[in-house]
Amino acid sequence: VGWVFDHWDGNFTEAGVTDIIKTNNPTWFTMPENDVEAVMVRRELNKFTVYTTNATGPGNAYVGTYPIAGNLRDTEEYKYTFHHWTCVDADGNNCMHAIANPNAIETEITLTDRSLWIEAVYTTHYKLTVLYAQDSGDGYYYEGEVIDTVRPNTPTEGLVFDHWEDPMGIINNIYDPTPTLTMKNTTAKVIAIFASQDASGNSVTITGEEVDD
């Protein structure tokens, strides 16, 4: 592995061989009256490098076809969905033709005559935590995704919904009990805040507390 035929060597001239093509394999020649010694000379194939981002590949390798696979792992705060591959060669040119299936997380790449830089591109989903809500909307969402399933929990007697606490500014109207949220490129937490009322109906105390269904 890694070596290929280069040429034939031997005592061809001394033996009187005049018609051999030394770079052909197989080759032929007219046998002279003298003994002929022939030795096959091999050369090592050039090695190139597949540089990877968010993926695994062959690294330093000979010309050939090798498996590649995305390897970005989910965390508690982020989940990733594979989207596609990118490829740039040593001269900065697009080399997508070297990837068998640019849309498959496990595919193959073909090395020919230069090193390649490949990246597995993912869609990132950010964690949303919603506290004190009956339809929480908890989950993982990509940047720009719209969520309209968030509703505050039914409060205990004497408590009414007042507003949402929204540090990241993803809610369109914090006083709307059924708001629209637009996810940003970060994790986020929103909290339903409830107010207790006095006899006149005025909100006097604001509290964020979990309420049983």
Sine and cosine of phi, psi and omega as CSV:
sin_phi,cos_phi,sin_psi,cos_psi,sin_omega,cos_omega
0.00,0.00,0.72,-0.70,0.02,-1.00
1.00,-0.01,-0.02,1.00,0.01,-1.00
-0.81,-0.58,0.60,-0.80,0.02,-1.00
-0.69,-0.72,0.32,-0.95,0.05,-1.00
-0.87,0.49,0.66,-0.75,0.07,-1.00
-0.89,-0.45,-0.82,0.58,-0.01,-1.00
-0.23,-0.97,0.14,-0.99,0.09,-1.00
-0.99,-0.15,0.61,-0.80,0.07,-1.00
-0.77,-0.64,0.39,-0.92,0.01,-1.00
0.30,-0.95,-0.25,-0.97,-0.05,-1.00
-0.99,-0.11,0.66,0.75,-0.11,-0.99
-0.86,0.51,-0.74,0.67,-0.03,-1.00
-0.90,0.44,-0.74,0.67,-0.01,-1.00
-0.88,0.47,-0.56,0.83,-0.03,-1.00
-0.99,0.13,-0.18,0.98,0.02,-1.00
1.00,-0.07,0.30,0.95,0.05,-1.00
-0.99,0.15,0.82,-0.57,-0.06,-1.00
-0.86,-0.51,-0.17,0.98,-0.14,-0.99
-0.89,-0.46,0.29,0.96,0.02,-1.00
-0.99,0.13,0.62,-0.78,0.15,-0.99
-0.97,-0.26,0.96,-0.28,-0.19,-0.98
-0.95,0.33,-0.32,0.95,-0.06,-1.00
-1.00,-0.09,0.03,1.00,0.02,-1.00
-1.00,-0.07,0.62,-0.79,0.09,-1.00
-0.59,-0.81,0.94,-0.34,0.07,1.00
-0.97,0.25,0.24,-0.97,0.07,-1.00
-0.76,-0.65,0.02,-1.00,0.03,-1.00
-0.51,-0.86,0.31,-0.95,0.08,-1.00
-0.35,-0.94,0.28,-0.96,0.05,-1.00
-1.00,0.09,0.82,-0.58,-0.06,-1.00
-0.95,0.33,0.83,-0.56,0.02,-1.00
-1.00,0.10,-0.10,-1.00,0.01,-1.00
-0.98,0.18,-0.15,0.99,-0.03,-1.00
-0.98,-0.21,0.33,-0.94,0.08,-1.00
-0.91,0.40,0.60,-0.80,0.00,-1.00
-0.87,-0.50,0.75,-0.66,0.11,-0.99
-0.94,-0.33,0.80,-0.59,-0.02,-1.00
-0.82,-0.58,0.75,-0.66,0.00,-1.00
-0.79,-0.61,0.79,-0.61,0.06,-1.00
-0.99,0.15,0.80,-0.59,0.03,-1.00
-0.97,-0.25,0.79,-0.62,0.02,-1.00
-0.94,-0.34,0.35,-0.94,0.06,-1.00
-0.79,-0.62,0.47,-0.88,0.01,-1.00
-0.98,0.18,0.70,-0.72,0.06,-1.00
-0.91,0.42,0.49,-0.87,0.10,-0.99
-0.93,0.37,0.57,-0.82,0.10,-0.99
-0.97,-0.26,0.61,-0.79,0.08,-1.00
-0.80,-0.60,0.13,-0.99,-0.08,-1.00
-0.84,-0.54,0.70,-0.71,0.18,-0.98
-0.98,-0.22,0.95,-0.30,0.05,-1.00
-1.00,0.06,0.72,-0.69,-0.12,-0.99
-0.84,-0.55,0.52,-0.85,0.14,-0.99
-0.78,-0.62,0.81,-0.59,-0.03,-1.00
0.84,0.54,0.58,0.82,-0.09,-1.00
-0.34,-0.94,0.19,-0.98,0.14,-0.99
-0.88,-0.47,0.57,-0.82,0.00,-1.00
-0.47,-0.88,-0.15,-0.99,-0.10,-1.00
-0.97,0.25,-0.27,0.96,-0.07,-1.00
0.94,0.33,-0.78,-0.62,0.08,-1.00
-0.98,0.18,0.82,-0.57,-0.10,-0.99
-0.45,-0.89,0.36,-0.93,0.08,-1.00
-0.97,0.22,0.19,-0.98,0.11,-0.99
-0.83,0.56,0.74,-0.68,-0.03,-1.00
0.36,-0.93,-0.12,-0.99,-0.03,-1.00
-0.91,-0.41,0.73,-0.68,-0.12,-0.99
-0.68,-0.73,0.45,-0.89,0.06,-1.00
-0.97,0.25,0.57,-0.82,0.15,-0.99
-0.73,-0.68,0.44,-0.90,-0.02,-1.00
-0.46,-0.89,0.63,-0.78,0.12,-0.99
-0.94,0.34,0.55,-0.84,-0.06,-1.00
-0.65,-0.76,0.37,0.93,0.02,-1.00
-0.96,0.26,0.78,-0.62,-0.11,-0.99
-0.96,-0.28,0.57,-0.82,0.05,-1.00
-0.91,0.41,0.46,-0.89,0.12,-0.99
-0.83,-0.56,-0.03,-1.00,0.03,-1.00
-0.90,0.44,-0.56,0.83,-0.08,-1.00
-0.99,-0.17,-0.32,0.95,-0.08,-1.00
-0.73,-0.68,0.62,-0.78,0.16,-0.99
-0.82,-0.57,0.53,-0.85,-0.11,-0.99
-0.81,-0.58,0.66,-0.75,0.10,-1.00
-0.88,-0.48,0.85,-0.53,0.00,-1.00
-0.87,0.50,0.66,-0.75,-0.03,-1.00
-0.89,-0.45,-0.82,0.57,-0.02,-1.00
-0.21,-0.98,0.12,-0.99,0.09,-1.00
-0.97,-0.23,0.49,-0.87,0.25,-0.97
-0.86,-0.52,0.40,-0.92,-0.03,-1.00
-0.52,-0.86,0.76,-0.65,0.07,-1.00
-0.74,-0.67,0.68,-0.73,-0.01,-1.00
-1.00,-0.02,-0.08,-1.00,-0.10,-1.00
-0.89,0.45,-0.35,0.94,0.01,-1.00
-0.99,-0.13,0.10,1.00,-0.01,-1.00
0.99,0.12,0.20,0.98,-0.02,-1.00
-1.00,0.01,0.51,-0.86,0.11,-0.99
-0.88,0.48,0.73,-0.69,-0.01,-1.00
-0.76,-0.65,0.59,0.81,-0.02,-1.00
-0.86,0.50,-0.40,0.91,0.02,-1.00
-0.90,0.44,-0.30,0.95,-0.01,-1.00
-0.98,0.18,-0.23,0.97,-0.03,-1.00
-0.99,-0.17,0.79,-0.62,-0.09,-1.00
-0.89,0.45,-0.75,0.66,0.01,-1.00
-0.69,-0.72,0.99,-0.17,-0.08,-1.00
-0.90,0.44,-0.22,0.97,-0.07,-1.00
-0.95,-0.30,0.12,0.99,-0.01,-1.00
-0.95,-0.32,0.73,-0.69,-0.05,-1.00
-0.93,0.38,-0.44,0.90,0.12,-0.99
-0.87,-0.49,0.89,-0.45,-0.05,-1.00
-0.48,-0.88,-0.37,-0.93,-0.02,-1.00
-0.74,-0.67,0.46,-0.89,0.07,-1.00
-0.80,-0.60,0.62,-0.79,-0.03,-1.00
-0.94,-0.35,0.85,-0.52,0.09,-1.00
-1.00,-0.02,0.71,-0.70,0.02,-1.00
-0.85,-0.52,-0.94,0.34,-0.12,-0.99
-0.64,-0.77,0.29,0.96,0.00,-1.00
-0.28,-0.96,0.28,-0.96,0.04,-1.00
-0.97,0.23,0.43,-0.90,-0.07,-1.00
-0.76,-0.65,0.55,-0.84,0.09,-1.00
-0.91,-0.41,0.90,-0.44,-0.02,-1.00
-0.86,-0.51,0.49,-0.87,0.03,-1.00
-0.67,-0.74,0.72,-0.70,0.15,-0.99
-1.00,0.03,0.87,-0.49,-0.07,-1.00
-0.99,-0.17,0.73,-0.68,-0.06,-1.00
-0.85,-0.53,0.42,-0.91,0.24,-0.97
-1.00,-0.01,0.82,-0.58,-0.02,-1.00
-1.00,-0.04,0.74,-0.67,0.07,-1.00
-0.93,-0.37,0.82,-0.57,-0.09,-1.00
-0.99,-0.16,0.57,-0.82,-0.07,-1.00
-0.97,0.24,0.74,-0.67,0.12,-0.99
-0.92,-0.40,0.80,-0.60,0.07,-1.00
-0.90,-0.43,0.78,-0.62,0.01,-1.00
-0.86,-0.51,0.86,-0.50,-0.03,-1.00
-0.98,-0.21,0.60,-0.80,0.08,-1.00
0.89,0.45,0.78,0.63,0.03,-1.00
-0.65,-0.76,0.57,-0.82,-0.02,-1.00
-0.99,0.14,-0.66,0.75,0.16,-0.99
-0.97,-0.25,1.00,0.03,-0.31,-0.95
-0.91,0.41,-0.61,0.79,-0.12,-0.99
0.98,0.19,0.04,1.00,0.06,-1.00
-0.80,0.60,0.63,-0.77,0.04,-1.00
0.33,-0.94,-0.29,-0.96,-0.02,-1.00
-0.85,-0.53,0.77,-0.63,-0.11,-0.99
-0.70,-0.71,0.54,-0.84,0.04,-1.00
-1.00,0.09,0.33,-0.94,-0.01,-1.00
-0.85,0.53,0.77,-0.64,0.00,-1.00
1.00,-0.01,-0.16,0.99,0.00,-1.00
-0.94,0.34,0.64,-0.76,-0.04,-1.00
-0.98,-0.19,0.76,-0.65,0.01,-1.00
-0.88,-0.48,0.80,-0.59,-0.01,-1.00
-0.76,-0.65,0.53,0.85,-0.04,-1.00
-0.92,-0.39,0.23,0.97,-0.07,-1.00
-1.00,-0.03,0.83,-0.56,0.02,-1.00
-0.65,-0.76,0.66,-0.75,0.01,-1.00
-0.92,0.38,0.45,-0.89,0.03,-1.00
-0.94,0.35,0.42,-0.91,0.06,-1.00
-0.91,0.41,0.88,-0.48,-0.09,-1.00
-0.96,0.29,0.35,-0.94,0.13,-0.99
-0.93,0.36,0.20,-0.98,-0.05,-1.00
-0.85,0.53,0.75,-0.66,0.03,-1.00
1.00,-0.08,-0.10,1.00,0.03,-1.00
-0.92,-0.38,0.65,-0.76,0.08,-1.00
-0.76,-0.65,0.45,-0.89,0.05,-1.00
-0.90,0.44,0.68,-0.73,0.03,-1.00
-0.92,-0.40,-0.81,0.59,0.00,-1.00
-0.21,-0.98,0.09,-1.00,0.08,-1.00
-0.97,-0.23,0.71,-0.71,0.19,-0.98
-1.00,0.07,0.85,-0.53,-0.21,-0.98
-0.64,-0.76,0.98,0.20,-0.07,-1.00
-0.87,0.49,-0.52,0.85,-0.08,-1.00
-1.00,0.01,-0.14,0.99,0.04,-1.00
0.94,0.35,0.70,0.71,0.00,-1.00
-0.98,-0.20,-0.13,0.99,-0.02,-1.00
-1.00,-0.07,0.69,-0.72,-0.06,-1.00
-0.95,0.32,-0.52,0.85,0.01,-1.00
-0.49,-0.87,0.95,-0.31,-0.11,-0.99
-0.94,0.34,-0.23,0.97,0.02,-1.00
-1.00,-0.08,-0.04,1.00,0.04,-1.00
-1.00,0.06,0.86,-0.51,-0.01,-1.00
-0.92,0.38,-0.36,0.93,0.06,-1.00
-0.83,-0.56,0.94,0.34,-0.15,-0.99
-0.99,0.14,0.11,-0.99,0.17,-0.99
-0.97,-0.25,0.75,-0.67,0.03,-1.00
-0.93,-0.38,0.65,-0.76,0.09,-1.00
-0.87,-0.49,0.90,-0.43,-0.12,-0.99
-0.94,0.35,0.64,-0.77,0.10,-0.99
-0.98,-0.19,-0.03,-1.00,-0.04,-1.00
-1.00,0.03,0.80,0.60,0.03,-1.00
-0.30,-0.95,0.29,-0.96,0.11,-0.99
-0.94,0.35,0.37,-0.93,-0.06,-1.00
-0.52,-0.85,0.44,-0.90,0.07,-1.00
-0.67,-0.74,0.76,-0.65,0.09,-1.00
-0.83,-0.55,0.51,-0.86,-0.11,-0.99
-0.75,-0.66,0.76,-0.65,0.09,-1.00
-0.98,0.19,0.80,-0.60,0.01,-1.00
-0.95,-0.31,0.76,-0.65,-0.02,-1.00
-0.92,-0.38,0.46,-0.89,0.00,-1.00
-0.86,-0.50,0.68,-0.73,0.15,-0.99
-1.00,0.01,0.49,-0.87,-0.10,-1.00
-0.89,-0.45,0.53,-0.85,0.12,-0.99
-1.00,0.05,-0.07,-1.00,-0.08,-1.00
-0.88,0.47,-0.45,0.89,-0.02,-1.00
-0.99,0.17,-0.14,0.99,-0.02,-1.00
1.00,-0.04,0.00,1.00,0.02,-1.00
-0.99,0.16,0.62,-0.79,0.07,-1.00
-0.97,0.24,0.82,-0.57,-0.06,-1.00
-0.87,-0.49,-0.43,0.90,-0.02,-1.00
-0.72,-0.69,0.76,-0.65,0.03,-1.00
-0.96,-0.29,0.74,-0.67,-0.04,-1.00
-0.59,-0.81,0.64,-0.76,0.14,-0.99
-0.97,-0.23,0.95,-0.32,-0.02,-1.00
-0.65,-0.76,0.50,-0.87,0.00,-1.00
-0.98,0.19,0.70,-0.71,-0.07,-1.00
-0.86,-0.51,0.72,-0.69,0.02,-1.00
-0.93,0.37,0.54,-0.84,0.06,-1.00
-0.91,0.42,0.00,0.00,0.00,0.00
